[in-house]
Amino acid sequence: MINIKGVDPRMIANNLMPFEPFHPGELIKEELEYREISQRTFALKFDVSYPMLNEILNGKRSVSTDFALLIEAALGLNADLLVKIQTSYNLQMAKKDKKLCSRLAKIRKIAAVL
């Protein structure tokens, strides 16, 4: 997080979080649609499980490093970028988890007195 004296950290562009988390599967899905490649064709051609591919493209499953490398080889999308988007998505989803946020607040209170 970037801090500038006298400026609310929430008002600094680099500290902003997207309103809706962006799953890397959306990017892959758009790329397949742009290239007019069906999910089934892609799955068959690159020996990927169709249900797994569909779950990733619909944001129901995470993009693994292996899958990111496969996409990089097949479509030229940068694997590092896909993994970073997935990590960002995971963090954003965790920050929305009320149970986890409550637990973290308790941990911060305990840590503050150590």
N, C-alpha and C positions, 0 to 999 in steps of 0.2 A: 504494500500500500504506500502511495506517495503522500507525504505530509508537507504542507507549506504553511508557515506561520501565518495565522490570521485567516486562513481559508478552510472552510468546512471540507474535510476529506471526501465527503459524499458528492461535492461539487467539482471535483477534479476528474476530467474525462477518463484518465487511465484507471481510476478507481471504480468506474461505473460497471454495473453488472447488467447484462441484457434482461429485459422484462421476462422473456421466455427463454429458458435454456435451449441451446442449439445442439442437437444430437448429430454426430458426424454421419450417421446413416442418411440424414436428409441431404447432405452434400453428395454422397455417393449416388443416392436415388436420382437427384437432379442431373448428375453426370450421365447416368445410364439413359434417362429420358432424353437428354439433349442428343446423345449419340444414337437414339432410337434402338437401344438394345433392351430386350425384354429380360426380366429377372430370370425366367426359366432358361433362356438362351445363355445368359451369362453363367448361371449355375452349372449347366451342362458343359459348356465350353471350358470352364476353368475348374471343373471338378469340385464344386462347392455345394454343400447341402442347400437345396432350395428353401426349406423351412428356416434354416439358420440365416440365410441371406435376407429373406423376407422380414424376419424379426429385427435384423440390424437396420434395414432400410426404413422400418416403421418405428424405430426408437425403442424397441422392446428388449433389445439385447445389446451389450457393449461391443465396441470394436476392439478386438485384441490386437496385440502387436503383430502377431502372425497374419491376421486378416488384413491389417493395414499394409503390411509388406506385399501381400497378394494383390491388393487394390493398386498399389504403386506400380507393380510389375504389369498388371493388366490394363490399367487406365491412365497411368502416369500421375495420379494424385499423390502428393507427397505424404509418405507414411508418417513422418514426424508431425506434420500438421494434423493428420487424422487422430493420432494418439493424444496430441495436445488438446484438441477439441473435445475428445472423450474425457480427458482428465478434468477440463474446465466444466463440462456437463456434470460429471460426477460430483464435483465440489459444489456446484450450484444446487443440485438436487439435495445434497446432504445439508446445506444451509437452509433449505426449506423444510427439513424434517423437524417438526416441533419437539418430538421426544429427544432427539439428539441435541437440539439447541438448549433444551432444559438441562440436560446432563452436562453440557459444556459450561453453562452458566454456573452450575454447582461447582464444577472443577475449577473455574476461574476464581470463585470466591475462596476456595480452599487454598489455591496457589498464591493468592494475594497476601495471605498471612504467613506464608513460609519464609 
